[in-house]
């Protein structure tokens, strides 16, 4: 049926070949961008006198009503018409007659699809950043509500030093800041207008590419027609940025899973974001976090799939490139839904600060502060480290916490110890770390204020 592009053929395409190559079941999503691009193109053709203003008006009205048909679900997508471009164009001709056949003047599907995907990516980036900002704002609220909550900080998943829970939440805020920066950087290379590149060599009409770019809100036009139709770097960049962002969310997911175990018992995921077991009635499982951790794999997979698809392609367009879309759409959908679920899950989870505080008292986490104390009394750090190490070993053997030892016991390890060693607490430990970027109370308050300022600026940019 795709007869408008099968003029040179004497046979219909084989059924299985049509099924194999048709992309309409997923690229229909490009329709608003395909229509916007075609409208800009038709306007330009009229402005340049390549078609008349009346023809352009008819084409534009036809395209707009096709957009409505698709939005309302009355449009008949036809697999034999391959893709969204031919589906729309053939409906246009059906609706407005032969004048519809003029739309594709000075254009190829190769530059058309490049444009459509760029327009789609621009929206995807803007929406993704919006979702990241919402998650960041929940993290800042959580930090604000937990400015004095102390939790064990870990290295090697072993209790290491006391930190503020706010500091922990703000660590994820920073990761998401970098994710936004990566997406914004990608956007610079997305907003470049490829139309006019034709199939590969440019077109033989007196077109105005800059006008089309301006119509579509793009700042620049592509500089090389071969590259313009063969370039999918911007999708790879989006997928790479999405992979890093999913990696961040997956690390957070892992902590939510750990923290909601009976063993940690730091948080309780809200019923709205937890699931039960079909056999064990007592279970409340953190499935959303686990799914996010699991879905990270498919997002990485899409990145690797497209890198592999592209690596052997000679210039310029090759049909292999049609394989860019399903993985890309899935990446966008997976990242956005994961961000949304995390925003809701974090905003509603119950934080068991009393259990965190109790855990922070265990595990000899004040050992560094005791070594620092000895340094304060004039000892060299390495000597202080050794003396404190022996002290901890002694306490472990006695089955006591450092608080439970007597001054006499302390003094077995250094004569320098005095009663003021008992002034060291998780609070003084935290308060001591007022270095910029540290977990000190004032530092964290500053970081919360700075994060709020950044969010306010970003939200008003939107
Ligand atoms: N559906 C195609 C794609 O996504 C559109 C471009 C087709 N171009 C072509 N020469 N067959 O890549």
Boltz pocket constraint, residues with backbone or C-beta under 6 A from the ligand:
constraints:
  - pocket:
      binder: B
      contacts: [[A, 23], [A, 83], [A, 109], [A, 110], [A, 113], [A, 317], [A, 318], [A, 319], [A, 321], [A, 322], [A, 323]]
      max_distance: 6.0
